[in-house]
Amino acid sequence: MRPEDSEPRGHAGAARPHLWLTALSLATFVALMALGIWQVERRAWKLALIDRVEQRVHAPARPIPAPASWATVSAANDEYRHVSVSGRFLHDRETLVQAVTEEGPGYWVLTPLRRNDGTTVLINRGFVPSERRDASTRQNANPDGQVEISGLLRITEPKGGFLRDNVPQHNRWYSRDVAAIAAARDLQNVAPFFVDADAGSQSAGGPIGGLTVVRFPNNHLIYALTWFALAFMLAGKLLVTFGGGLFRRKRFVHEPAGGSDAPVRMTGSDAGTIVEPT
């Protein structure tokens, strides 16, 4: 009888991980690696988006899309394009939208611009502080004739801001919802987008233009490293668990004193119960 055969039968089995736990760990490892790879792909997409938007913002201003193509205007293809548009402002139908900017809290001034072809484009003329929300405080900066506006094309912001719905019937606006503003101001043939006016497009003393924030959070590399780190930590734990169990099963068993060839004798009433070297 070999000495290692005297170990309890259940010991080796208890040292091995349960099958279901091993399967769950492997599935988790695969999921963590997949999340890491997905974040790497998202980072590549975000970098391409940032580069594309930067090119649009700094490109020379071009005319806004023609009315025939308004239905196809989208954020992916058109937002932040540097555009130009001409017409006459309808100052009596301006809309104030609550805003917080680098200048502090206040309002965006959205004014309809009636074009020569009869269509209308909402122009975000810029920011005014709360003490200048009344249009009478800005009359000298409201041009009456034909104007040329350049700025960034922006996609409509339907429904409202964060946890705050627009309330048109009370003239409370928290987002630049083109369709809702057009309906509230009885505007027809309105473009489904608006234009954030450049600073240079504004009259002295008027709303402060050029405050569009073009910033895209890009934390995908941090997220990817986090997922990969968790995956490698789990892989290390599995390796230790399996490696430790394999080492215990193959550990060296010392021979009795006197060498492996030493004769033994059996004692006790039941032969084979105790084995001693002679």
The 8 nearest C-alpha neighbors of each residue, nearest first, counted from 0:
[[1, 2, 4, 274, 271, 5, 3, 273],
 [2, 0, 4, 3, 5, 254, 252, 274],
 [1, 3, 4, 5, 0, 252, 6, 254],
 [4, 2, 5, 1, 6, 252, 0, 253],
 [5, 3, 2, 1, 6, 0, 7, 8],
 [4, 6, 3, 2, 7, 1, 0, 8],
 [7, 5, 4, 3, 8, 10, 2, 9],
 [8, 6, 9, 10, 5, 4, 11, 3],
 [7, 9, 10, 6, 11, 12, 5, 4],
 [10, 8, 12, 7, 11, 13, 6, 14],
 [11, 9, 13, 12, 8, 7, 14, 6],
 [12, 10, 14, 13, 9, 15, 8, 248],
 [11, 13, 9, 14, 10, 15, 8, 16],
 [12, 14, 10, 11, 15, 9, 16, 17],
 [15, 13, 11, 12, 244, 10, 16, 247],
 [14, 16, 12, 13, 244, 17, 11, 241],
 [17, 15, 18, 21, 14, 20, 13, 240],
 [16, 18, 20, 19, 21, 15, 13, 22],
 [17, 19, 21, 20, 16, 22, 15, 23],
 [20, 18, 22, 21, 17, 23, 16, 24],
 [21, 19, 23, 17, 22, 18, 24, 16],
 [20, 22, 24, 18, 19, 23, 25, 17],
 [21, 23, 19, 25, 20, 24, 26, 18],
 [24, 22, 20, 26, 21, 25, 27, 19],
 [23, 25, 27, 21, 26, 22, 20, 28],
 [24, 26, 28, 22, 27, 23, 21, 29],
 [27, 25, 23, 29, 28, 24, 22, 30],
 [28, 26, 30, 24, 25, 29, 31, 23],
 [27, 29, 25, 230, 31, 26, 30, 24],
 [28, 30, 26, 32, 27, 31, 33, 25],
 [29, 31, 27, 33, 28, 32, 26, 34],
 [32, 30, 34, 28, 33, 230, 226, 29],
 [31, 33, 35, 29, 34, 30, 227, 230],
 [32, 34, 30, 36, 31, 35, 37, 29],
 [35, 33, 37, 31, 32, 36, 30, 38],
 [34, 36, 223, 226, 32, 38, 33, 37],
 [35, 37, 39, 33, 38, 34, 32, 40],
 [38, 36, 34, 40, 35, 39, 33, 41],
 [39, 37, 41, 223, 35, 219, 40, 36],
 [38, 40, 36, 42, 37, 41, 223, 35],
 [39, 41, 37, 43, 38, 42, 44, 36],
 [42, 40, 38, 44, 43, 39, 45, 37],
 [43, 41, 45, 39, 219, 44, 40, 38],
 [42, 44, 40, 46, 41, 45, 47, 39],
 [43, 45, 41, 47, 42, 46, 48, 40],
 [46, 44, 48, 42, 47, 43, 41, 49],
 [47, 45, 49, 43, 48, 44, 42, 50],
 [46, 48, 50, 44, 45, 49, 51, 43],
 [49, 47, 45, 51, 46, 50, 52, 44],
 [50, 48, 46, 52, 51, 47, 53, 45],
 [49, 51, 47, 53, 48, 52, 46, 54],
 [52, 50, 48, 54, 49, 53, 47, 55],
 [51, 53, 55, 49, 54, 50, 56, 48],
 [54, 52, 50, 56, 55, 51, 49, 57],
 [53, 55, 51, 52, 57, 56, 58, 50],
 [56, 54, 80, 52, 58, 53, 57, 81],
 [57, 55, 53, 81, 54, 58, 80, 79],
 [58, 56, 54, 55, 53, 59, 81, 60],
 [57, 59, 55, 56, 54, 81, 60, 80],
 [60, 58, 61, 81, 57, 82, 56, 55],
 [61, 59, 82, 81, 83, 58, 149, 62],
 [60, 62, 82, 83, 59, 63, 81, 80],
 [63, 61, 83, 82, 84, 64, 60, 65],
 [62, 64, 82, 83, 84, 65, 61, 152],
 [65, 63, 68, 66, 62, 69, 72, 67],
 [64, 66, 67, 68, 63, 69, 62, 190],
 [67, 65, 69, 68, 64, 190, 118, 70],
 [66, 68, 65, 69, 70, 64, 71, 72],
 [69, 67, 66, 70, 71, 65, 64, 72],
 [70, 68, 66, 72, 71, 67, 64, 65],
 [69, 71, 68, 72, 67, 191, 66, 73],
 [72, 70, 69, 68, 73, 67, 76, 77],
 [71, 73, 69, 70, 77, 68, 76, 74],
 [74, 72, 76, 75, 77, 71, 78, 154],
 [73, 75, 78, 77, 76, 154, 72, 153],
 [76, 74, 73, 77, 78, 72, 48, 52],
 [75, 77, 73, 74, 78, 72, 80, 71],
 [76, 78, 74, 73, 80, 75, 72, 79],
 [77, 79, 74, 153, 152, 80, 154, 76],
 [80, 78, 151, 152, 56, 153, 55, 81],
 [79, 81, 55, 152, 151, 78, 77, 56],
 [82, 80, 60, 151, 56, 150, 55, 79],
 [83, 81, 60, 61, 62, 63, 150, 149],
 [84, 82, 149, 62, 148, 61, 60, 63],
 [83, 85, 148, 147, 62, 63, 149, 82],
 [86, 84, 147, 146, 148, 114, 145, 83],
 [87, 85, 114, 113, 145, 146, 112, 115],
 [88, 86, 145, 113, 112, 144, 146, 89],
 [87, 89, 112, 90, 111, 113, 110, 86],
 [90, 88, 111, 91, 92, 112, 110, 87],
 [89, 91, 92, 93, 88, 110, 141, 111],
 [90, 92, 89, 93, 110, 134, 88, 111],
 [93, 91, 90, 89, 184, 94, 110, 111],
 [92, 94, 110, 90, 109, 91, 111, 108],
 [95, 93, 109, 108, 96, 110, 92, 180],
 [94, 96, 108, 107, 106, 109, 97, 93],
 [97, 95, 172, 107, 106, 173, 174, 98],
 [96, 98, 106, 173, 105, 172, 107, 95],
 [99, 97, 106, 105, 104, 107, 96, 100],
 [98, 100, 104, 103, 105, 101, 97, 106],
 [101, 99, 102, 103, 104, 98, 210, 105],
 [100, 102, 103, 99, 210, 104, 212, 126],
 [103, 101, 100, 104, 99, 128, 126, 105],
 [102, 104, 100, 101, 99, 105, 128, 98],
 [105, 103, 99, 98, 100, 128, 102, 106],
 [104, 106, 128, 129, 98, 127, 97, 99],
 [107, 105, 97, 98, 96, 127, 126, 95],
 [106, 108, 126, 96, 125, 95, 98, 109],
 [107, 109, 95, 124, 123, 125, 94, 106],
 [110, 108, 123, 94, 122, 93, 124, 107],
 [109, 111, 93, 122, 121, 90, 108, 112],
 [112, 110, 121, 89, 120, 88, 122, 119],
 [111, 113, 88, 120, 87, 119, 86, 121],
 [114, 112, 119, 87, 86, 118, 88, 111],
 [115, 113, 86, 116, 117, 118, 119, 112],
 [114, 116, 117, 86, 113, 118, 85, 87],
 [117, 115, 114, 118, 113, 119, 86, 66],
 [118, 116, 115, 114, 113, 119, 188, 187],
 [119, 117, 188, 114, 116, 189, 113, 120],
 [118, 120, 113, 189, 112, 114, 188, 190],
 [121, 119, 112, 190, 111, 189, 122, 193],
 [122, 120, 111, 193, 110, 112, 109, 194],
 [123, 121, 194, 110, 109, 124, 193, 111],
 [122, 124, 109, 195, 125, 108, 194, 196],
 [125, 123, 196, 108, 122, 208, 206, 109],
 [126, 124, 208, 207, 206, 123, 107, 108],
 [125, 127, 107, 207, 206, 106, 108, 208],
 [126, 128, 206, 106, 105, 131, 132, 107],
 [129, 127, 105, 130, 131, 106, 104, 132],
 [128, 130, 105, 132, 131, 127, 106, 104],
 [131, 129, 128, 132, 133, 127, 105, 136],
 [132, 130, 129, 133, 128, 136, 127, 137],
 [131, 133, 129, 130, 134, 127, 128, 106],
 [132, 134, 131, 135, 136, 130, 137, 129],
 [133, 135, 136, 137, 132, 138, 131, 90],
 [136, 134, 133, 138, 137, 131, 132, 139],
 [137, 135, 134, 133, 131, 138, 132, 139],
 [138, 136, 134, 135, 140, 139, 205, 141],
 [139, 137, 141, 140, 135, 136, 134, 142],
 [138, 140, 137, 141, 204, 142, 205, 136],
 [139, 141, 205, 138, 202, 137, 204, 142],
 [140, 142, 138, 139, 143, 137, 205, 90],
 [143, 141, 144, 140, 88, 202, 146, 139],
 [144, 142, 141, 88, 87, 145, 146, 90],
 [143, 145, 142, 87, 146, 88, 86, 141],
 [144, 146, 87, 86, 85, 143, 147, 88],
 [147, 145, 85, 86, 87, 144, 148, 142],
 [146, 148, 85, 84, 149, 86, 145, 83],
 [149, 147, 84, 200, 83, 85, 146, 196],
 [150, 148, 83, 82, 196, 197, 200, 84],
 [151, 149, 196, 197, 195, 82, 81, 194],
 [150, 152, 81, 79, 195, 80, 194, 82],
 [151, 153, 194, 79, 80, 78, 193, 82],
 [154, 152, 78, 193, 194, 192, 79, 151],
 [155, 153, 192, 78, 74, 156, 193, 152],
 [154, 156, 192, 176, 177, 157, 175, 153],
 [157, 155, 176, 175, 174, 154, 158, 159],
 [156, 158, 176, 159, 155, 174, 175, 177],
 [159, 157, 164, 165, 176, 156, 174, 160],
 [160, 158, 164, 174, 165, 173, 163, 157],
 [159, 161, 163, 173, 174, 162, 164, 158],
 [160, 162, 163, 159, 164, 173, 174, 158],
 [163, 161, 160, 164, 159, 173, 165, 158],
 [164, 162, 160, 161, 159, 165, 173, 158],
 [165, 163, 159, 158, 160, 166, 162, 173],
 [164, 166, 172, 159, 173, 171, 167, 158],
 [165, 167, 171, 168, 169, 170, 172, 164],
 [168, 166, 170, 169, 171, 165, 183, 172],
 [167, 169, 170, 166, 171, 183, 165, 172],
 [170, 168, 167, 171, 166, 172, 165, 183],
 [171, 169, 167, 168, 166, 172, 94, 165],
 [172, 170, 166, 169, 165, 167, 173, 96],
 [171, 173, 165, 96, 174, 97, 166, 170],
 [174, 172, 160, 97, 159, 96, 165, 163],
 [175, 173, 159, 160, 176, 156, 172, 96],
 [174, 176, 156, 177, 155, 96, 157, 173],
 [175, 177, 157, 156, 155, 179, 174, 178],
 [176, 178, 180, 155, 179, 175, 181, 191],
 [177, 179, 181, 180, 176, 182, 191, 157],
 [180, 178, 182, 181, 176, 177, 183, 167],
 [179, 181, 183, 177, 182, 178, 184, 176],
 [182, 180, 186, 178, 184, 179, 183, 185],
 [181, 183, 185, 179, 180, 184, 178, 186],
 [182, 184, 180, 181, 185, 179, 167, 186],
 [185, 183, 181, 182, 186, 180, 92, 93],
 [186, 184, 182, 183, 181, 187, 180, 92],
 [187, 185, 181, 184, 182, 189, 188, 119],
 [186, 188, 189, 185, 119, 181, 118, 182],
 [189, 187, 118, 119, 190, 186, 117, 120],
 [188, 190, 119, 187, 120, 118, 191, 186],
 [189, 191, 120, 192, 119, 188, 69, 193],
 [192, 190, 177, 189, 155, 69, 193, 178],
 [193, 191, 154, 155, 190, 153, 177, 152],
 [194, 192, 121, 153, 122, 152, 120, 154],
 [193, 195, 152, 122, 151, 153, 123, 150],
 [196, 194, 123, 151, 150, 122, 152, 197],
 [197, 195, 150, 124, 208, 149, 123, 194],
 [198, 196, 209, 150, 208, 200, 199, 149],
 [197, 199, 208, 209, 200, 201, 207, 196],
 [200, 198, 197, 201, 208, 209, 202, 196],
 [201, 199, 197, 148, 198, 149, 196, 202],
 [202, 200, 199, 198, 205, 203, 208, 124],
 [201, 203, 205, 140, 204, 200, 141, 142],
 [204, 202, 205, 140, 201, 206, 139, 207],
 [205, 203, 140, 202, 206, 137, 139, 207],
 [204, 206, 140, 202, 203, 137, 207, 201],
 [207, 205, 125, 126, 127, 124, 208, 204],
 [206, 208, 125, 126, 205, 198, 127, 209],
 [209, 207, 198, 125, 197, 196, 210, 124],
 [208, 210, 197, 198, 211, 196, 207, 125],
 [211, 209, 208, 212, 125, 207, 100, 198],
 [210, 212, 209, 213, 195, 208, 151, 197],
 [211, 213, 214, 210, 209, 100, 215, 101],
 [214, 212, 211, 215, 79, 52, 53, 56],
 [213, 215, 212, 216, 49, 217, 211, 52],
 [214, 216, 217, 213, 49, 45, 48, 46],
 [217, 215, 218, 214, 45, 219, 49, 213],
 [216, 218, 219, 215, 45, 42, 220, 46],
 [219, 217, 221, 220, 216, 222, 42, 223],
 [218, 220, 222, 42, 38, 221, 217, 223],
 [219, 221, 223, 222, 218, 224, 39, 42],
 [222, 220, 224, 219, 223, 218, 225, 226],
 [221, 223, 219, 225, 220, 224, 226, 218],
 [224, 222, 35, 220, 38, 226, 225, 221],
 [225, 223, 227, 221, 222, 226, 228, 220],
 [224, 226, 222, 228, 223, 227, 221, 229],
 [225, 227, 35, 229, 223, 31, 228, 224],
 [228, 226, 230, 224, 229, 225, 35, 32],
 [229, 227, 225, 231, 230, 226, 224, 232],
 [230, 228, 232, 226, 227, 231, 233, 225],
 [229, 231, 227, 28, 233, 228, 31, 232],
 [232, 230, 234, 228, 233, 229, 235, 227],
 [233, 231, 235, 229, 234, 230, 228, 236],
 [232, 234, 236, 230, 235, 231, 229, 237],
 [235, 233, 231, 237, 232, 236, 238, 230],
 [236, 234, 238, 232, 233, 237, 231, 239],
 [235, 237, 233, 239, 238, 234, 240, 232],
 [238, 236, 240, 234, 235, 239, 241, 233],
 [237, 239, 235, 241, 236, 240, 242, 234],
 [238, 240, 242, 236, 237, 241, 243, 235],
 [241, 239, 237, 243, 238, 242, 236, 244],
 [240, 242, 244, 238, 243, 239, 237, 245],
 [241, 243, 239, 245, 244, 240, 238, 246],
 [244, 242, 246, 240, 245, 241, 239, 247],
 [243, 245, 247, 241, 246, 242, 14, 15],
 [246, 244, 242, 248, 243, 247, 241, 249],
 [245, 247, 243, 249, 244, 248, 250, 242],
 [248, 246, 250, 244, 249, 245, 243, 11],
 [247, 249, 245, 246, 250, 244, 11, 243],
 [250, 248, 246, 247, 245, 251, 244, 252],
 [249, 251, 247, 248, 246, 252, 245, 253],
 [250, 252, 249, 253, 247, 248, 246, 3],
 [253, 251, 254, 250, 3, 2, 249, 1],
 [254, 252, 251, 255, 2, 256, 3, 259],
 [253, 255, 259, 258, 256, 252, 2, 257],
 [256, 254, 257, 258, 253, 276, 259, 261],
 [255, 257, 258, 254, 276, 261, 259, 253],
 [258, 256, 261, 255, 259, 276, 260, 254],
 [259, 257, 260, 261, 256, 255, 254, 262],
 [258, 260, 261, 254, 257, 255, 256, 262],
 [259, 261, 258, 262, 257, 263, 255, 254],
 [260, 262, 257, 258, 259, 263, 276, 277],
 [263, 261, 277, 276, 260, 264, 259, 257],
 [264, 262, 276, 277, 275, 261, 265, 274],
 [263, 265, 275, 277, 276, 274, 266, 262],
 [264, 266, 274, 273, 271, 270, 275, 263],
 [267, 265, 273, 270, 264, 268, 274, 272],
 [268, 266, 269, 270, 272, 273, 265, 271],
 [267, 269, 270, 266, 272, 271, 265, 273],
 [268, 270, 267, 272, 271, 266, 273, 265],
 [269, 271, 272, 265, 268, 267, 266, 273],
 [270, 272, 273, 265, 269, 274, 266, 0],
 [271, 273, 270, 269, 267, 274, 266, 265],
 [274, 272, 271, 266, 265, 275, 267, 270],
 [273, 275, 265, 264, 271, 272, 263, 276],
 [276, 274, 263, 264, 277, 273, 265, 266],
 [275, 277, 263, 262, 264, 261, 255, 274],
 [276, 263, 262, 264, 275, 261, 257, 265]]
